[in-house]
Amino acid sequence: MRLRTTLILAFVALALLQVAVVLPFALDQLSALLSRQQDSRVNQQMDVVDETVKRLDRDVTRAIEDVGVVQEGRLLHEDVGDELTLARDLMHQRGLQVLTLFDAKGITLSSGHFAANLGELDPPLFAATKNKPGEPAVVMVKLPGAAGISTHPALVAARAIDVGDTKQWAVGGLLLDDEKAGALHRLTGARVEIVADNHTFGAAGDPPKDPTVRTYPLGPAQLRFSFSRADFFATQRQVLRSFLALMGTGLLLSLAIGVLLSRRFTRPVEALTDAARKIGEGQLDVKVSEQGSRELKQLVTTFNRMTNDLQQTTERLVASERVAAWQEVARRLAHEIKNPLTPIRMSLETLIAASAKKDARFEAMFAQSAVAVLEEVDRLKRIVDEFSQFARLPRPQLQRLDLSALAHQVLGLYAAHEIAGPGSPMLDYALDAPAALEVNADRDQLTQVLVNLIKNAEEAMIDAGRGGKITVRVFSRSPSALLEVEDQGPGIPDELLPRLFEPYVTGKAGGSGLGLAIAARIVQEHEGRLEAGKASSGSGARFTVTLPSV
C-alpha cells in the first residue's frame, strides 16, 4: 500500500474511531429516551383505560340499583309479574346484557339472559352478592347458544332487595365482548383483546408489529393491549439517518484533509518509489533529481549511485545468462524428446516382430500403433517448436477430454516384457478406469505427463532390478478427477520427497530432474496438482494427478 494511501486511511480511521466511540453511546441514550417517551404515552393510555373501566363500573352499579328499586316497588304492590319475562324486560329497559333475580338461597327466580335457568342455581353469578355494594366484579356467566351452553366474562353488580319477609338479589351487568373491545380500541388506538381461560372473547384493532403489550386484570379475565411502536421506530430511523449523514460529512472532511497533508508529505518519497519501480521493470538508466530535505538528498544520491552500479553489473550478468539460457533449453528439449521415443520404439519393434512372424493381427496392430506413433511425432514437433521459443512450456489448449480413454490409449503403447532379457523379472502394466471420466485438458500435455510418470516408474523398477506391475488408475472424487500411476519399485526416499518437483532434483544417476518439474508445471496450468507418496502396498511410489472434473 502506498504511503499516501496509508496516511489518508489513517485520517479516515481516526474519524471512524471517533464515530465508533460516540455513535453507540448516543444511539443507546436516544433509544432509552424514546423508550421512556413510549412508556409514558402507554401509561397515559392505560390511565384512560382505568377511568373507562371505572365509569363502566358506575354505569353497571347505577343500572342494577334502578332494577332493585323497580323490583322493590313491584313487591310492595304485590306485582310479581311473569317469571319468564320479568328479568328480560328489566334487563332491556336498563341497557344491560346480563340480569338474574335470585332468592336468598341463590335459586334463579327469573333470568333475562338465560331464561332456561329458572329454578336452578348459578353459583358463579350469585357469588357477586358477596361483594360490597357498589363494587362490580367480573365473573364467567353462562349463555345459551346454537352450539350449547357457553361461558362469557361479564362485568356485574349485585343489589339486595328487601321487602318485608321477602329477600331477593338482583345481579346483572354487561358482557365483555367485541363492542367493549372496539370502544377501548377507539380510545387508545391499541389492539385490544379480552382474554379469559386462554380464550379470546372480544377483540378490536389490527395486531401491530413488535408491540408494547400491557394487561389490565379483571378477575378471571384480563384486557390485553398491544400498542404500536411504529412512531418509535420511525423516529429512531430518522435520528439514525441524521447521525449517518453527520458521520459521512466528517469522513469527507477527514478524507479531504488527509489528501492535502499526505500529498505534501509523500511527494518526494513517491518520486523515489517511482524510480525504484522503473528500475525493477528494467529501466536501469533512471535518475532521481535531488530535492527535499538534507536527509532525503543523501538518500537520492546513494540511490543514484546504486542504480549506476546495478546497471553495470546487470549488463555483465545478461551476457552470461544468455549462454546459460540456451544450455537450459537444450537440456530440457533433450529430456522431453526421450519420453515419447520409448513407446514409439516399442510400437515399431512390436510391428517388426509381428511382421516377421506374419501375425494375422498385423494390420490391426499397425493401424493402432500408427495412430499412436503419429500422435507422438506430432507432439514431438510441437514440443520442439515451443522449446525454440526460449524453452517456454506451451500454453494448454483446453478441450473436453475423456481421461479414461486417454489412459487406455497411452497404456496401449506399453506391453509386458522382461526387464533385462530372457529369464529376468517381468514388467507388467494394468489399467483400472471407469467407462468415461471427462475433464477440460490439453490432450498433448496430459499425455506428456502420463508418459513421463510411466517412464519414471519403469526406470525405478529396472534400476532396482526387480519386476512387478505398473498400475494406472482413473477415478472420481468429487469435485475432482484423479489419475494415479503406482509402481512396485523401491519408492521415493523421505529426504527427497518434499523437493521432488523442483527442477534438477532427482534420485536417478545421470537424471536432469526436469521431467517431474515440467509435469508438475503442466498440471498446475490445468488448475490441478501433482502429488507423490508411497504406494498402497507399502512398497513403491504413487503419483497422483488431480484435475477439476467437468
N, C-alpha and C positions, 0 to 999 in steps of 0.2 A: 504494500500500500504506500502511495506517495506521501511525503512529509506534509505537503499542503493539505491533502485529504485528511490526514491524521489530525492536524490542527483544527480543521473545520469540524470534524466529527467530535473533537474534544469540546469545542464550544457548544455544539448541539447536545452532547451528552450532559454537559453541565446544566444546560437549560432543562433537559428532560429530568435530570436528577431533582432539580428544584420542584418541578411539576409533580414528580412521583412522590415527593415528600409531602407537599401541600395538598394535592388533589384528594387523596384518600381521606385525610382528616377533614377537609372541607365538605366532602360528599357525606361522610358519616354524620357530621354536625347538621348538614342540611336535611338528611334523611330523618334524623332524630327530631328536628324542628317540625318537619312536615308530618311526621307520625303523631307528634303531640297535637298539632292542629287538627289532624284527622280524628284523633281520640276525643278532642274537645267537641268537635261537631257531632260525633256519635253520641257523646254523653248528653248533649243538648237534646238530641232527638229522643234519647231514652227518657229524659225528663218529660218530654211531650207525651211519650207512651204512658208513663206513670200517671200523669194527670188525666189522660184519656181513660185509663182503666178505673181510676177513682171516680171520674164523672159517670162512667158506666155503672159502678157500684151504687152511686147515689140514685141513678135513674131506676135501677132494679129495686132498690130498697123502697123508694117512693111508690113505685108501681105496686109492690106487694103490700105496702101499708094501705094503699087505696083499696086493694082487694079485701084486706082484712076488715076495713071499715064497712064496705058494702056487705060483706058476709055477716058481720055482727048485726047490721040493720035488718037483714032478712030473718036472722034467727030471732030477733026481738019481736018481729011481726009474724013469727012462725011461718015464714015463707021459705019452705025447704027447697023448692024448685026441683027440676028434673036432674037426677044424679048423672045422667049421661051427657047432658049439655051444659050443666051449671058451670063447671070449671072451664069448659071450652069458651063459653060466652065471656066469662070474666077475663080469660087469657087474651082474647082478641080485643076486648074493649080497652085493655091497658097496654096493648102493643107487646105482649110477652110471647115467647115461643115455648115456654115450659111452665105448667101450673098444675099442681095437685093439692087437693084438700084431704088431709089426714084426720083421723080421730086421735084421741090421746094415746092410743096404743100403736099408732103407725099404720093402721089399716086404711087403704085408699077408699075415700068416700066419693070422690069424683076426680077425674083426670082429664085435662084439656089436651095433652099431647099424647096420652096413651090410654084411651077410653077402655081398652080391654083389660086393664089392670085393676078394674073396680073390685073392691073387696080383698085385694091382695096387699101383701107387704112390699115395700120398696125401700129397703134399708139404706142404700147409698143416698137416695134423695132425702129420706126422713132424717138422716144424720145431720142435715143442715140446721135442724131445730136445736142442736146442741150449741150452735154459735151464739155469740152475744147479739142482741138486737142491733140492727144497723150494720152488721158485718157480713156481707155476702161472701160466699165461698164457691170455688169451682169443684163440681162433682161430676161423675160419669153417670148420665141419665140413660134410661132405656127408651128406645124409639122403635116403633113398628115400621116395617118396610116390606117391599116386594120380596126381598131375599130373606125375610125373617126379622127377628128382633136384633138390634144392634145397640151399641153404647156410643154416646157422643158427649164431649165435655160441654158443660153449661155453667154459666155464672148465675147462681141462685141465692135468694134470701128467704128467710122464714119469718112468719109473723103469727103470734099466738092469738087465737080468737076465743074469748071467754064470755059466755052469756049464761048466767045462772049456773046450773049444774053441768052445762054443756061446754066442753073444751075441744077445740079443733085447731088445726095448724094449716096455714096456707104457705106452701113452698113453691116458688116459681122464679123464673128469670129468663135469660137469653142464651141461645146456643152460640158457642164459639165456632163460627163457620166461615165460609168464603167471604160473606158480606162483612164480617168484622175484620177479617184479614185485609180486605180491599180498603176499608176505611183507614186502617193503620198504615197501609202502603201509601195512600194518598197523603197522609200527614207526614210520613218520614222519608218517602222516596225509596225505601229499602224493600227487598224481597222479604215477605212476611209469611211465616208458616206456623200453624197451630198444631202442636205435636203432643200426643199422649200415648203411652204404651207402645212407643216405637212406630206409631202410625200417624200420618198427616191427615187432619180433619178439616183443614182450611188453608188456602194459600193464595197469594196475590203477588204479582210482580215477576219480572224475569230474573233468573239466577245470574248474579254478576260474576265476573272472573276474579279469582283471588280476593274474596271479600273480607271485610271485617265483620265477624259474627258476634252478636250479643244475644243473650237469652233473658226472658222475663218470666220468672216462675209463677205459676198459678195453680197451687195444689198439685193434683195428679197430672196436670198439663203444664205446658210452657209455650211462650211466644218466642219464636226464633227469628231474629232479624239479621239479614245479610246486607250490609251496607257496601255500596260500590266504592272502590278505591281508584276509579278512573281519573278523577281530578288529581289525586295524589301522584299517580304515575305520570300524568301529563305535565304537572309542574316539575317533577323530578327530571323528566326528559328535557324540558326546556332549559332548566338550570344547567344540566349536563352539557347541552349543546353550547351554552354560553361559556362554560369552562373550557370546552374543546376549542372554541373559536379563540379564546384568550390564549390557550396553550399554543395554537397554531401561529398566532401573531408573534408570541415570544420566540418560537422556534425560527420563524422567518428572520426576526431581528438578530437572533444569535447566529444564524447562518450568514447573514449579510456582514456582520462584524467579523466573523471567523474568516470569510473570504478575503476581506480587506487586509486584516492583520497577517494572515498566512501568506498572502501574495507578497507582502513586504519582507517577511522573514525568510521565505523559501526560494525567492527568485535566484539568488546566487547559487544555492545548493542545487536547484533544478538544472542550471546550466552545466554544472559539473556532472550531474547524473545523466543528462542527455549525451554528453560527450562519452561517458563510460558505456552507454548503450550502443552508440555508434561504433565504438571500438570493439564491443562484443559482437557486432554484426560484421566486423571485418574491415571497417574504415580506420586503419591504423594511423592515418595521417591527420587525424583530428587534433586541433589545438584549442585550448580554452583561454580566453582573454583574462588577464589578471586584473580582477576588480573585487571590491568588497573590503572587508576589514583586513588587518595585517595578518591574522592567523589564516584567513581564507586565501590570501595571496600566496602565502607559503605553501598551502595545500595545493593550489593550482600549479605552482612552479614544480613541485615534486611530481604531480600528476603528469605534466607535460614531459618531464624528463623520463618518467617511467614508460610513457607511451612511445617515445623515441627508441628506448632500449627494446621494448616489446616488438616494435616494427622490424628492427634489425634481426632479432632472434627468430621471429616468425618466418622471415624470408629464408633463413638458413634451414629451418625445420621443414618448410614446404618442399624444398628440393629433395631432402632425404625421405620425406613421407611419400613423395610421388613414386620413388623407386619401390618402397615397401608396399604401396598400394597395388602396384602391378604384380608383385610377387604374391600378395594375398589373393588376387584374382586368379592367378594361375593355380595356386594350391586348391582353392575352392572348386574351380572348374574341373580339375583332375579328379577330385574326390567325388563330385556329383556324377561324373561320367561313369565311374566304376560301378555304381549301384545298378543301373539297368543292364550293363553288359553281361552280368552273370545269367539272368534269366534269358537274355537273347541267345547267349552261347548254349545254355541248356536246351532251349527250344530247338535250335539248329542241330545240336547233337542228337536230340531225340528224333528229329526228322531224318537225319542221315542214317541213324540206326534202323528206323522203320523202313526207309527206302532200301537199305542193304538187305533187310530180311524180307522185302516185298510184302510188308504187313498190309492186310486188306484195309486197315483203318488209316492208311497213309493220307489219303485225300482229305478225310475229315480232320485228322491231326494237322495237316498242312494248312487247311483253311483257318483253324482255330489259332494255330501258332503264328500264322502270317499276320492276322489282325493284331495280335498282341505285340509281335515284333515291330510292326509298322507304327503302332502307337508309341512304343518305346523309342523308336527312331525319331518320330516327330517330337516327342518330349525332349530328347537329347538336343534336337535343333533349337527348340525354344529355350532350353537352359543355356545353351551356348550364346544365343542371341542376347539373353538377359544379362549373362555374366560379362558380355562385351560392353555393356553399359556400366562400367566401373564396378563389377562384381555385386550389383544390387539384386536382391531376390525379386522375381516377378510379382506383380500385384495379383492377388487371387481374382479369377473371373468366376464369380459365384453363379451357380445354377442348381436346380433341383437334381439331387443325385441319390441313387439307391446305394446305401452303404454296404448292404449285404451282397448285392450284385458286384460291386467293386472288389470286395474282399474275395469273392469266388473267382473273379477274373484274374486277379493278381496271383492268388494261390494256385491257379491253373498253370502258371509258368513254372511251378516247382514240382518235382517228383521225388519220391523216396529213393535214397541212394546210400551207398556205403561211404563213410567219411574219408577213408584213406585206402580205397581199393578193396579187392576181394578179401573176405574174411574179417574186415574191420567192422566196427559197430555201425548200425543203420541209423540214418537220419530220416525221420518221417514227418509228415505235415498233416494237420487236421483243421477243419473249419466248423465252427459252431455258430450258426447265424440264423435269424428268422427269415421268413419268406421275403420280407421287404422292410426297410427302415430308412426313411428319407431324411436328408439333411441338405442345407444350402452350402455347397462347397465347390472348389475348383478341382475337377477330376484329375488333372495332371499333377497338381501339387499334393493332393491327398494320396495319389498313387505313389508319388515320390516318398512321402512319409512312410507308407506301409512297406514299400520295398526296402527302405533304409532299415526299418525296425526288424524285418525278417532277415536281412543280410547280417545285421549285428548279432541276432540270435544264432544264426548258422556259425558265424565266426567264433562266438563264445563257446559253442559246443565242440566245434572242430579243434580249437586251440586247447581245449581241456581233454581232448582225446576220448570223448565219450559220445555215445549215440543218444537217441531219445526222440522226443516228439516236440515239434513247434506247433503250438495251438493258437489259432486266430479266432477270436470271439467277437461277435457283434450283438449288442443287446441294448435295450432301452431302460433308462432310469429317469423318469420324468423330472424336469423338462429337457433332459439331455439324451443324446445318443452316444454310446460308448463303443470304442474299437480297442480290443486288447490283443497284444502279442505276448505269449508266455512261452518260455523255453525251459529246458531241464539241464541248463548249463551250471557253471559254478556260482552264478549270482553276481551281485554288484557289491564290492567292498563298502563297508559302512562309512569309511572316511571319504569315499569318492561320491557317495550318493547326494549330498547337499549341493555339489558343484557340477553335477553330471552334465547339465545342459549349457554350461559355459563353453565358449569357443576354446579350443586347444586343450580341453580337459578330456582325457581318455585313459582307459585302463588297458588298451591294446598296445603291444610293442609296435612302433612304427606308425601308429594311428595319428591322424591330424586333429581329431576332436571336433571336427566341423560338422559331421553328419548329424549328430543329435542336436547340435545348436541350430542348424538350419531347419531340422524337423520341428523343433520347439517354436522357432520363429514363424514357420508356416501355420502351425496350429494356432498360435496367438493371433495372427492376422485373420484367422477364421473365427475369432472371438471364442476360442476354446482354450484348452490347456493340455499339456503333455506331462504325465507323471510316471515316476519309476518306483518300483518297490520289489519285494520278494514275491516269488511265485506262490500260488495257493498250496502247492505241495511242500513248500518249505525249502526246496532246492531249485535254484534257477532264478531268473529275473522275469518281471512282468512290467510291460509298458502299457499305459492306458491313455488313449486319446479321447477327450471329452469334447463333444461339439453340441451346439444348440440344435435340437430336433425341430423338424418342420411341424 
